[in-house]
Amino acid sequence: MESTTPPPKRSKPRNLVVTNELLEFGNIEAWLNIIRSYKSLHPTHRVILYYKGEVVNNLINLFKLGRPVAAEGFQLEVAAPDEDFTHEPKLFRLLVEGAGPDYERFIIHELHTVLKLF
């Protein structure tokens, strides 16, 4: 049975540049925390990351990629049923910062805590 609802609108794909020489597990944890913070404000949105054109279904698997990762191999897209893309530029900026060497500011040490970034 086909769905009669239109697919959610998507933001334009944006290239995420990894500025850290090696993508460390800390960078992945920072990305997870940033995306969790975004989704706490926009629970119906879907944050889609691509690596070399392939959808990344599990961010932890990025850590298992061969080293070094392609610095410009990542892209970000947001699918938003409500078409509210107001926080997408900030999400992009924070993900770029989380991919850099100063990712520690996005690491939280308390369980079940969501960063208030948005």
C-alpha positions as CSV (number, residue, x, y, z in Angstrom):
1,M,0.0,0.0,0.0
2,E,1.4,3.4,-1.0
3,S,1.6,6.3,1.4
4,T,-0.6,9.3,0.5
5,T,1.4,11.7,2.6
6,P,4.1,13.7,0.7
7,P,7.7,12.9,1.7
8,P,9.2,15.4,4.1
9,K,11.1,18.4,2.7
10,R,14.8,18.2,2.8
11,S,17.5,20.8,3.2
12,K,20.1,21.2,0.5
13,P,23.1,18.9,1.1
14,R,26.0,20.7,2.7
15,N,29.6,19.5,2.8
16,L,30.9,18.8,6.3
17,V,34.6,19.2,6.4
18,V,36.6,17.2,9.0
19,T,39.3,19.4,10.3
20,N,40.8,16.9,12.7
21,E,43.6,14.9,11.1
22,L,42.1,11.6,12.3
23,L,38.4,11.2,13.0
24,E,38.6,10.1,16.6
25,F,35.9,8.4,18.7
26,G,35.6,11.7,20.6
27,N,34.5,13.4,17.3
28,I,31.8,10.8,16.8
29,E,30.6,11.2,20.4
30,A,30.5,15.0,19.9
31,W,28.4,14.5,16.7
32,L,26.0,12.1,18.6
33,N,25.6,14.7,21.3
34,I,25.0,17.6,18.9
35,I,22.5,15.6,16.9
36,R,20.7,14.5,20.1
37,S,20.5,18.2,21.2
38,Y,19.0,19.1,17.8
39,K,16.5,16.3,17.9
40,S,15.4,17.3,21.4
41,L,14.1,20.5,19.8
42,H,13.0,19.0,16.5
43,P,11.9,15.4,17.3
44,T,10.2,14.9,13.9
45,H,13.3,15.9,11.9
46,R,15.7,13.4,10.5
47,V,19.4,14.3,10.4
48,I,21.0,12.4,7.5
49,L,24.8,12.1,7.2
50,Y,26.4,10.8,4.1
51,Y,30.0,9.6,3.7
52,K,31.2,9.4,0.1
53,G,27.5,9.4,-1.1
54,E,26.4,6.6,1.2
55,V,24.0,7.1,4.1
56,V,25.6,6.6,7.5
57,N,23.0,4.6,9.4
58,N,25.2,4.2,12.5
59,L,27.6,6.9,13.5
60,I,29.7,4.4,15.6
61,N,30.5,2.6,12.3
62,L,32.3,5.8,11.2
63,F,35.0,5.1,13.8
64,K,35.6,1.7,12.1
65,L,36.4,3.3,8.7
66,G,39.9,3.0,7.5
67,R,42.1,5.9,8.4
68,P,42.4,8.6,7.4
69,V,38.8,9.5,6.4
70,A,38.3,11.7,3.4
71,A,38.2,15.2,4.9
72,E,35.5,16.4,2.5
73,G,33.7,13.0,2.2
74,F,30.8,13.9,4.5
75,Q,27.5,15.7,3.7
76,L,24.6,16.7,5.9
77,E,20.9,16.8,5.0
78,V,17.9,17.4,7.3
79,A,14.5,16.0,6.4
80,A,11.8,18.1,8.1
81,P,8.1,17.3,7.8
82,D,7.3,20.7,9.3
83,E,9.6,22.5,6.9
84,D,11.3,24.4,9.7
85,F,14.9,24.6,8.8
86,T,15.7,27.6,11.1
87,H,18.3,25.7,13.2
88,E,19.8,23.7,10.4
89,P,22.7,26.2,9.8
90,K,23.6,26.1,13.5
91,L,23.5,22.3,13.4
92,F,25.8,22.3,10.4
93,R,28.2,24.8,12.1
94,L,28.3,22.7,15.3
95,L,28.9,19.5,13.5
96,V,31.9,21.1,11.7
97,E,33.2,22.2,15.1
98,G,32.6,18.7,16.5
99,A,34.7,17.3,13.6
100,G,37.6,19.4,14.6
101,P,40.3,19.0,17.3
102,D,38.3,21.0,19.9
103,Y,35.4,18.5,20.1
104,E,35.7,18.1,23.9
105,R,33.3,20.9,24.6
106,F,30.5,18.7,23.1
107,I,31.4,15.7,25.4
108,I,29.1,15.4,28.4
109,H,30.0,13.1,31.3
110,E,26.6,12.8,32.9
111,L,24.3,10.0,31.7
112,H,21.0,10.9,30.1
113,T,21.9,14.6,29.8
114,V,21.2,16.5,26.6
115,L,23.3,19.5,25.7
116,K,21.3,22.8,25.4
117,L,22.8,24.0,22.1
118,F,19.6,25.1,20.3
